[in-house]
Amino acid sequence: MSLYILLVTFLLSGCNKPNHPTPPLPEPPDNGYQPIIIWESEITNNGNFVSSINPILVNDLIITSSQSYSGYNDNKEMVLAFDKDSGNKQWEWEDYIRPGNQTIGLAEGVALIDNTLLISSAQDNYAININSGTTIWATETEEGRARISTFGTKVFHVARYGNSPRSDSAKTFMCDYSNGQWQEIYKISGVDYNPALYLPVGYINEEGDTLLIFQNQGITFNPSGERVDLHCYNLTQDSLLWYKPNFTPSGSSNIRAPIVEGDLVYFGGKWDFYCIDILSGEVIWTHNFYWDYQGSNFLIYNDLIITNLDNGDLIAIDKNSGEQVWVNEALSGCCVELRIYGDRIYFGNSDLFIVEANTGDLLYKFDSPHNGRFDSGIAVDIENKKMYASDGHFFMCMELPE
């Protein structure tokens, strides 16, 4: 636990920015819009909950999760499925292996393949049938992070090993989503630093080989500091295609998996963003955010890469050149989970924001009707003009504004 706290402390230190004068930000315009609630469900008895799952629309269901603020001695995060039209609960799941507190990994703790919902709760991973809410498989491991990623039918999980406060090795595991039979595919060991592998993104080359691109973000002990190494591993050939040690100048990075578009991979550093040729490892361009840490996810929309900085700025850069296209400095979202539907960006951070993706203009901003916070993401059904979100009190289906 102490190693985890030390690592989180170093990661959060990215929010200590250089002293650059920043003008006061104007308040977003109040357009007076308040969405019409179609249905809502009060999930917990005390009406206060948190959710690690950004709402997932699949078939006729909307899937979310709930963990009560109270009762932390035995507080399991429950996965819930509602009929997307009526709001009737279809099933609930909390079939965890271990007793006590169980929390699903935030942002990267959930994945969906076909009709199988995959979730990670630190050491343990689960597959759930979305139609019935029953457990397909459950695996218990000695170590692990509450993070999973997928590529094709494969699921990836990462763990680190060794005695706190220094782990001496880190591993990546892979299984097929249908069986949960994990196998070790990659391992690194640290001599003068604490290794910590993060989730890979996949790519198929012309020979049909699967390449995995991922980072190791470690804490160095002599001297004290941080380091980020980038790896490109040929899974098919069991060989390292390229390796970039000490890649970011700051020694830190965005810990989310990179994203792939064509033959390029995009990777978020602490204050930098990189476009890299997958096959050669050559850096095509670098964009510097100068003063602010980039801890949000990043989206590709047409020729834009859109992300959110920790000072609340929403920014778009050209994916071909790395040049800034637009920035909206009048928002208040920090480290938020961005979603894009059609030509609009949706995210919640206390209030719920809807932004035009081509220009960055704010279209709508509204607060919770229950004095809550929209911190758990949003799902949108464009065809039926509905949106789904929770505010910590209720899970709601609302009319989508024009």
RONU-255606 format. One line per field, with one value per residue (C-alpha): x, y, z; residue number from 0; residue in one letter. Coordinates in nm, 2 decimals. Example, Ala and Ser with C-alpha at 12.3 -4.5 7.8 and 13.67 -1.06 7.14 Angstrom:
c1	[1.23_1.37] .
c2	[-0.45_-0.11] .
c3	[0.78_0.71] .
i	[0_1] .
aa	[A_S] .
! end
This chain:
c1	[0.00_0.28_0.43_0.10_0.07_0.43_0.35_0.03_0.21_0.47_0.20_-0.01_0.30_0.25_-0.02_0.26_0.30_0.57_0.49_0.34_0.10_-0.25_-0.53_-0.86_-1.09_-1.44_-1.75_-1.91_-2.23_-2.55_-2.79_-3.06_-3.11_-3.22_-3.28_-3.61_-3.58_-3.74_-3.68_-3.45_-3.35_-3.24_-2.99_-2.89_-3.09_-2.92_-2.92_-2.54_-2.32_-2.01_-1.97_-1.65_-1.83_-1.89_-2.24_-2.24_-2.52_-2.54_-2.84_-3.14_-2.95_-2.77_-2.51_-2.36_-2.23_-2.29_-2.09_-2.24_-2.05_-2.13_-2.06_-1.69_-1.63_-1.80_-1.88_-1.89_-1.94_-2.25_-2.29_-2.64_-2.83_-3.14_-3.38_-3.27_-3.62_-3.82_-3.55_-3.66_-3.37_-3.28_-3.01_-2.75_-2.41_-2.17_-2.04_-1.68_-1.43_-1.31_-1.50_-1.49_-1.45_-1.44_-1.41_-1.39_-1.10_-1.18_-1.18_-0.97_-1.13_-1.41_-1.42_-1.69_-1.64_-1.95_-2.20_-1.94_-1.86_-1.51_-1.43_-1.12_-1.11_-0.73_-0.61_-0.93_-1.09_-1.44_-1.65_-2.02_-2.29_-2.47_-2.80_-2.84_-2.59_-2.44_-2.06_-1.90_-1.56_-1.37_-1.00_-0.80_-0.44_-0.18_-0.11_-0.26_-0.39_-0.76_-0.70_-0.77_-0.75_-0.86_-0.75_-0.95_-1.06_-0.77_-0.78_-0.47_-0.40_-0.09_0.07_0.39_0.57_0.81_0.81_0.69_0.81_1.01_0.87_1.14_0.94_0.63_0.43_0.17_-0.08_-0.31_-0.62_-0.90_-1.21_-1.41_-1.21_-1.01_-0.70_-0.43_-0.07_0.23_0.35_0.59_0.81_1.06_1.28_1.42_1.75_1.77_1.40_1.05_0.90_0.53_0.39_0.07_-0.18_-0.10_-0.26_-0.25_-0.16_-0.14_0.15_0.17_0.30_0.00_0.20_0.04_0.24_0.17_0.28_0.29_0.48_0.67_0.65_0.88_1.01_1.39_1.55_1.91_1.88_1.51_1.29_1.07_1.12_0.90_1.01_0.81_0.81_0.69_0.67_0.60_0.36_0.36_0.74_0.80_1.05_1.10_1.06_1.19_1.25_1.27_1.41_1.36_1.13_0.97_1.18_0.97_1.00_0.62_0.32_-0.05_-0.09_-0.37_-0.30_-0.18_-0.41_-0.35_-0.46_-0.33_0.04_0.08_0.06_-0.03_0.11_0.05_0.34_0.32_0.32_0.39_0.19_0.37_0.29_0.52_0.56_0.47_0.71_1.02_0.96_1.04_0.88_0.69_0.59_0.56_0.31_0.40_0.12_0.38_0.21_-0.04_-0.06_-0.27_-0.44_-0.77_-0.83_-0.78_-1.01_-0.96_-1.22_-1.16_-0.82_-0.83_-0.70_-0.90_-0.81_-0.86_-0.59_-0.59_-0.65_-0.98_-0.88_-1.03_-0.79_-0.78_-0.46_-0.41_-0.33_-0.11_0.10_0.06_-0.05_-0.32_-0.65_-0.86_-0.87_-1.16_-1.03_-1.38_-1.46_-1.40_-1.34_-1.02_-0.91_-1.25_-1.36_-1.44_-1.69_-1.78_-2.10_-2.17_-1.99_-2.03_-1.81_-1.98_-1.82_-1.92_-1.73_-1.98_-2.19_-2.25_-2.10_-2.17_-1.92_-1.90_-1.61_-1.50_-1.47_-1.46_-1.76_-1.97_-2.33_-2.48_-2.39_-2.63_-2.61_-2.77_-3.14_-3.06_-2.77_-2.52_-2.22_-2.20_-1.86_-1.93_-1.94_-2.22_-2.37_-2.57_-2.83_-2.83_-3.10_-3.35_-3.23_-3.15_-2.85_-2.77_-2.57_-2.56_-2.52_-2.43_-2.79_-2.98_-2.91_-3.10_-3.22_-3.27_-3.37_-3.08_-3.09_-3.10] .
c2	[0.00_0.24_0.19_0.27_0.59_0.69_0.63_0.82_1.11_1.13_1.11_1.39_1.60_1.67_1.91_2.14_2.35_2.61_2.96_3.11_3.40_3.29_3.54_3.48_3.26_3.39_3.20_2.99_3.15_3.04_2.94_2.86_2.51_2.23_1.89_1.71_1.39_1.09_0.85_0.84_0.57_0.63_0.35_0.35_0.38_0.70_0.85_0.91_0.70_0.70_0.52_0.39_0.29_0.55_0.46_0.19_0.16_-0.19_-0.36_-0.23_-0.18_0.10_-0.03_0.17_0.10_0.22_0.22_0.39_0.66_0.48_0.13_0.11_-0.20_-0.41_-0.19_-0.35_-0.16_-0.30_-0.32_-0.24_-0.28_-0.08_-0.10_0.21_0.32_0.24_0.26_-0.08_-0.26_-0.57_-0.71_-0.63_-0.79_-0.79_-1.15_-1.07_-1.33_-1.15_-1.01_-0.65_-0.34_-0.39_-0.11_-0.13_0.05_0.40_0.47_0.17_-0.09_-0.18_-0.32_-0.47_-0.75_-0.88_-0.95_-0.98_-0.71_-0.73_-0.56_-0.53_-0.49_-0.47_-0.83_-0.99_-0.98_-1.08_-1.15_-1.09_-1.19_-0.85_-1.02_-1.20_-1.04_-1.37_-1.44_-1.61_-1.64_-1.49_-1.50_-1.43_-1.32_-1.23_-0.88_-0.65_-0.30_-0.23_-0.18_-0.38_-0.31_-0.52_-0.58_-0.80_-1.09_-1.05_-0.89_-0.74_-0.68_-0.55_-0.61_-0.54_-0.75_-0.71_-0.59_-0.24_0.03_-0.11_-0.34_-0.53_-0.64_-0.57_-0.80_-0.79_-1.07_-1.17_-1.39_-1.46_-1.28_-1.61_-1.81_-1.59_-1.81_-1.56_-1.60_-1.39_-1.22_-0.95_-0.88_-0.61_-0.59_-0.28_-0.25_0.12_0.20_0.08_-0.05_-0.01_-0.13_0.03_-0.11_-0.17_-0.06_-0.31_-0.28_-0.54_-0.50_-0.61_-0.95_-1.01_-0.98_-0.82_-0.53_-0.39_-0.04_0.05_0.24_0.17_0.46_0.40_0.58_0.60_0.58_0.69_0.97_1.01_1.09_0.95_0.79_0.69_0.42_0.34_-0.02_-0.16_-0.54_-0.79_-1.03_-1.28_-1.30_-1.25_-0.98_-0.61_-0.40_-0.08_0.07_0.43_0.47_0.79_0.91_1.22_1.51_1.54_1.16_1.14_1.09_1.03_0.67_0.58_0.35_0.53_0.55_0.42_0.58_0.43_0.36_0.62_0.60_0.90_0.92_1.17_1.29_1.51_1.84_1.70_1.50_1.28_1.14_0.84_0.61_0.26_0.06_0.27_0.44_0.78_1.08_1.26_1.56_1.69_1.93_2.11_2.22_2.44_2.50_2.23_1.86_1.65_1.38_1.32_1.07_1.19_1.15_1.14_1.32_1.36_1.54_1.65_1.51_1.65_1.64_1.82_1.98_1.98_2.36_2.30_2.39_2.18_2.17_2.03_1.98_1.87_1.50_1.55_1.84_1.88_2.24_2.38_2.42_2.56_2.59_2.67_2.82_2.90_2.55_2.39_2.02_1.87_1.51_1.44_1.15_1.29_1.13_1.22_1.15_1.29_1.63_1.70_1.65_1.55_1.55_1.61_1.78_1.90_2.04_1.86_2.02_1.98_2.13_2.17_1.94_2.14_2.48_2.41_2.64_2.56_2.47_2.37_2.37_2.26_2.15_1.85_1.88_1.71_1.93_1.65_1.63_1.48_1.32_0.97_1.02_1.03_0.80_0.93_0.77_1.01_0.82_0.83_1.17_1.06_1.09_0.90_1.01_0.99_1.28_1.09_1.08_0.94_0.77_0.95_0.93_1.28_1.43_1.52_1.89_2.00] .
c3	[0.00_0.08_-0.26_-0.42_-0.22_-0.32_-0.69_-0.67_-0.50_-0.78_-1.05_-0.89_-0.86_-1.23_-1.12_-0.97_-1.27_-1.35_-1.25_-1.56_-1.52_-1.62_-1.67_-1.49_-1.68_-1.78_-1.66_-1.94_-2.07_-1.89_-2.16_-1.91_-2.06_-1.82_-1.98_-1.95_-1.74_-1.91_-1.62_-1.32_-1.06_-0.71_-0.68_-0.31_0.01_0.11_-0.24_-0.25_-0.47_-0.69_-1.02_-1.18_-1.50_-1.76_-1.88_-2.16_-2.42_-2.56_-2.72_-2.53_-2.21_-2.04_-1.79_-1.50_-1.15_-0.80_-0.48_-0.17_0.01_0.34_0.47_0.38_0.59_0.33_0.04_-0.30_-0.62_-0.79_-1.17_-1.28_-1.61_-1.69_-1.99_-2.18_-2.26_-1.95_-1.68_-1.54_-1.37_-1.57_-1.34_-1.09_-1.02_-0.73_-0.75_-0.63_-0.53_-0.22_0.08_0.19_-0.02_-0.40_-0.65_-1.02_-1.19_-1.29_-1.67_-1.77_-1.55_-1.79_-2.15_-2.37_-2.63_-2.81_-2.53_-2.26_-2.01_-1.87_-1.54_-1.32_-0.94_-0.87_-0.84_-0.98_-1.32_-1.43_-1.74_-1.72_-1.96_-2.04_-2.12_-1.79_-1.55_-1.47_-1.42_-1.71_-1.55_-1.25_-1.19_-0.87_-0.89_-0.63_-0.76_-1.01_-1.10_-1.16_-1.53_-1.84_-2.22_-2.52_-2.87_-3.09_-2.87_-2.63_-2.29_-2.12_-1.75_-1.57_-1.23_-1.04_-0.79_-0.50_-0.14_-0.07_-0.10_-0.39_-0.65_-0.84_-1.15_-1.35_-1.59_-1.86_-1.89_-2.17_-2.20_-2.45_-2.34_-2.36_-2.10_-1.86_-1.88_-1.83_-1.95_-1.89_-2.21_-2.10_-1.79_-1.69_-1.39_-1.22_-1.05_-0.95_-1.01_-0.94_-1.27_-1.34_-1.67_-1.81_-2.06_-2.42_-2.74_-3.04_-3.41_-3.69_-3.93_-4.30_-4.20_-3.98_-3.66_-3.35_-3.21_-2.86_-2.77_-2.40_-2.13_-1.82_-1.57_-1.28_-0.98_-0.95_-0.61_-0.67_-0.76_-0.66_-0.96_-1.23_-1.57_-1.87_-2.12_-2.43_-2.56_-2.89_-2.86_-3.14_-2.96_-3.25_-3.28_-2.91_-2.98_-2.90_-3.21_-3.05_-2.71_-2.60_-2.25_-2.05_-2.33_-2.17_-2.04_-1.72_-1.64_-1.61_-1.84_-1.89_-1.76_-2.00_-2.30_-2.62_-2.92_-3.27_-3.59_-3.92_-3.88_-3.61_-3.23_-3.02_-2.66_-2.38_-2.17_-1.87_-2.06_-2.40_-2.66_-2.92_-3.26_-3.33_-3.63_-3.51_-3.72_-3.67_-3.34_-3.50_-3.34_-3.61_-3.41_-3.05_-2.91_-2.58_-2.35_-2.17_-1.84_-1.77_-1.71_-1.94_-1.74_-1.93_-2.21_-2.57_-2.86_-3.24_-3.43_-3.81_-3.82_-3.46_-3.14_-2.85_-2.48_-2.16_-1.95_-1.57_-1.56_-1.73_-2.09_-2.36_-2.65_-3.01_-3.21_-3.57_-3.58_-3.88_-3.77_-3.39_-3.43_-3.21_-3.39_-3.11_-2.73_-2.50_-2.17_-2.03_-1.90_-1.56_-1.63_-1.48_-1.56_-1.70_-1.92_-2.27_-2.50_-2.86_-3.04_-3.38_-3.39_-3.02_-2.71_-2.39_-2.04_-1.68_-1.40_-1.15_-1.44_-1.77_-2.08_-2.45_-2.68_-3.06_-3.17_-3.48_-3.30_-2.93_-2.87_-2.57_-2.67_-2.34_-1.97_-1.70_-1.34_-1.16_-1.08_-0.74_-0.63_-0.73_-0.96_-1.31_-1.26_-1.39_-1.77_-2.01_-2.29_-2.58_-2.80_-3.10_-3.29_-3.01_-2.88_-2.53_-2.30_-1.98_-1.68_-1.30_-1.06_-0.74_-0.63_-0.93_-1.26_-1.53_-1.89_-2.03_-2.35_-2.58_-2.66_-3.02] .
i	[0_1_2_3_4_5_6_7_8_9_10_11_12_13_14_15_16_17_18_19_20_21_22_23_24_25_26_27_28_29_30_31_32_33_34_35_36_37_38_39_40_41_42_43_44_45_46_47_48_49_50_51_52_53_54_55_56_57_58_59_60_61_62_63_64_65_66_67_68_69_70_71_72_73_74_75_76_77_78_79_80_81_82_83_84_85_86_87_88_89_90_91_92_93_94_95_96_97_98_99_100_101_102_103_104_105_106_107_108_109_110_111_112_113_114_115_116_117_118_119_120_121_122_123_124_125_126_127_128_129_130_131_132_133_134_135_136_137_138_139_140_141_142_143_144_145_146_147_148_149_150_151_152_153_154_155_156_157_158_159_160_161_162_163_164_165_166_167_168_169_170_171_172_173_174_175_176_177_178_179_180_181_182_183_184_185_186_187_188_189_190_191_192_193_194_195_196_197_198_199_200_201_202_203_204_205_206_207_208_209_210_211_212_213_214_215_216_217_218_219_220_221_222_223_224_225_226_227_228_229_230_231_232_233_234_235_236_237_238_239_240_241_242_243_244_245_246_247_248_249_250_251_252_253_254_255_256_257_258_259_260_261_262_263_264_265_266_267_268_269_270_271_272_273_274_275_276_277_278_279_280_281_282_283_284_285_286_287_288_289_290_291_292_293_294_295_296_297_298_299_300_301_302_303_304_305_306_307_308_309_310_311_312_313_314_315_316_317_318_319_320_321_322_323_324_325_326_327_328_329_330_331_332_333_334_335_336_337_338_339_340_341_342_343_344_345_346_347_348_349_350_351_352_353_354_355_356_357_358_359_360_361_362_363_364_365_366_367_368_369_370_371_372_373_374_375_376_377_378_379_380_381_382_383_384_385_386_387_388_389_390_391_392_393_394_395_396_397_398_399_400_401] .
aa	[M_S_L_Y_I_L_L_V_T_F_L_L_S_G_C_N_K_P_N_H_P_T_P_P_L_P_E_P_P_D_N_G_Y_Q_P_I_I_I_W_E_S_E_I_T_N_N_G_N_F_V_S_S_I_N_P_I_L_V_N_D_L_I_I_T_S_S_Q_S_Y_S_G_Y_N_D_N_K_E_M_V_L_A_F_D_K_D_S_G_N_K_Q_W_E_W_E_D_Y_I_R_P_G_N_Q_T_I_G_L_A_E_G_V_A_L_I_D_N_T_L_L_I_S_S_A_Q_D_N_Y_A_I_N_I_N_S_G_T_T_I_W_A_T_E_T_E_E_G_R_A_R_I_S_T_F_G_T_K_V_F_H_V_A_R_Y_G_N_S_P_R_S_D_S_A_K_T_F_M_C_D_Y_S_N_G_Q_W_Q_E_I_Y_K_I_S_G_V_D_Y_N_P_A_L_Y_L_P_V_G_Y_I_N_E_E_G_D_T_L_L_I_F_Q_N_Q_G_I_T_F_N_P_S_G_E_R_V_D_L_H_C_Y_N_L_T_Q_D_S_L_L_W_Y_K_P_N_F_T_P_S_G_S_S_N_I_R_A_P_I_V_E_G_D_L_V_Y_F_G_G_K_W_D_F_Y_C_I_D_I_L_S_G_E_V_I_W_T_H_N_F_Y_W_D_Y_Q_G_S_N_F_L_I_Y_N_D_L_I_I_T_N_L_D_N_G_D_L_I_A_I_D_K_N_S_G_E_Q_V_W_V_N_E_A_L_S_G_C_C_V_E_L_R_I_Y_G_D_R_I_Y_F_G_N_S_D_L_F_I_V_E_A_N_T_G_D_L_L_Y_K_F_D_S_P_H_N_G_R_F_D_S_G_I_A_V_D_I_E_N_K_K_M_Y_A_S_D_G_H_F_F_M_C_M_E_L_P_E] .
! end
